[in-house]
Amino acid sequence: MGIEAYRKAAKDLIDWICDYYARVEKLPVRSEVEPGYLPPLMPRKAPDAPEGVEAVMSDIKSKILPGLTHWQSPNFFAFFPANSSFPAMLGDMLSGALSVMGFLWSGSPAATELETIVLDWLAKLLNLPSCFLAYGPDGNLGRGGGVIQGTASETVLVALLAAQARVMAERPAEDRQRLVCYSSNQAHSSIKKACMVAGTTHCRLILARPELDYALDPADLSAAIDKDIASGLIPFYLVGTIGSTSSCAVDPIADLAAIARKHSMWFHIDAAFAGVTAMLPEMQHYFAGLELADSFNTNAHKWLLTNFDCSCMWVQDAEPLKAALSLMPAFLRAKGNAYDFKDWQIPLGRRFRSLKLFFVLRMYGKHKLQQYLRHHIALGELFAGLVRKDNRFEIVTPPRFALTCFVLKGPLGNETAALVDAVNQSGRAFMISTELSGQTVARFAIGGAQTQQRHVRAAWQLICEAADGLLATARAET
Ligand SMILES: *Cc1c(COP(=O)(O)O)cnc(C)c1O
């Protein structure tokens, strides 16, 4: 494809993308295709001769679009949001086009240095303690700083590997089998997976307390640690969560940090979704004690208008990370290359991901970003208020960060799952359920970049209509 052909095709594609965004609200949110829908529509092998972009786009429209669930629909209330924005898309387009590899500083100095700068900007925006900044007040690089990982799951693993490198630095190799990782059973599944990948045999997922709104009780953690130490095991890694995936539970960070300190454990904070609210003064109380954490993570690709993937991780001290992930022993590392990001991550290759965040932070600015989060938090309060006023429903955990968890009360006890199904089958909204204390709970997560009050009200209307139908049927059956 020549430059002029690309210029034309790319402009056409932008037109198509703009039209898509203009009409995405009207599309059924959840794809209704059956598994295996696509192979019968596709050739069995790639073409031998070149095809034109029109042919490709025609298949995109007729065959791919029906298989999409529209995450950017303002009626998407499932999982957590996966924000996109036009500024981020501009940065991402540029990153794709420039196609530089940033694993070594020298591979593209700007890619490494901009990432460090942008993560310092974001750290300041989020009021993170200065120990997480890369550049000190003197303008020199310190021991820690930020790095963009692909996902929060990778971050959990990378932090685990750093924790392991740190604790094992002065221990015999056979001690590895004695290492214990801790978090609550409400923490993200990536912790268990990280243990599987790293070969950490002891992974304690401590039962969170329903009476603490599903937070980890520090006393339960201490008891588990004491028991493990008594049987000869070595606590080395603790993950606290701010905004759990199920119900946005928040662990008591300062208390957990004190326990981690006492036992010289690496303390990682997973705030994949809710961490961005640290930029709001009224949310600061959730983040007290952050300066005692070794690493902190939040995903700009969830609720900060930055297209996937952009998982922002900060460490106070990058040395254990490099000890775990550097392919060269520290003494061979070239001077001045403190920031070869290949040593801060698992893969070698890395995209110029900071560009999209650079566009977002500059083109929105602090005030608009704060306003954006507050808009969703207010919509969450509006939604929770509607649920609360309706005695057919019950809210099961305090609504937080624009997430509301609730049940539909009915005679059969299974009405909530049916409610979520009915809403999703309508195509007019998409939400999911979770399980808390063995109970199926509907989860309404607000945070779509295009979501306005009218979408939340329409979804509530839909939920009420579905509830009417289900309760009438249930009553007829009992
Ligand atoms: C979404 C989420 C994750 C996983 O995020 P990925 O970036 O998809 O790996 C981890 N932890 C929490 C609390 C989350 O909400």
The ligand as an ORCA input file, in Angstrom:
! r2SCAN-3c Opt
* xyz 0 1
  C      -9.993     -5.164     36.399
  C      -9.215     -5.504     37.597
  C      -8.041     -6.241     37.494
  C      -7.571     -6.821     36.198
  O      -7.228     -5.833     35.301
  P      -6.454     -6.198     33.959
  O      -5.803     -4.918     33.613
  O      -7.498     -6.610     33.000
  O      -5.520     -7.287     34.258
  C      -7.302     -6.459     38.628
  N      -7.701     -5.983     39.816
  C      -8.845     -5.280     39.972
  C      -9.232     -4.773     41.317
  C      -9.636     -5.021     38.856
  O     -10.766     -4.332     38.989
*
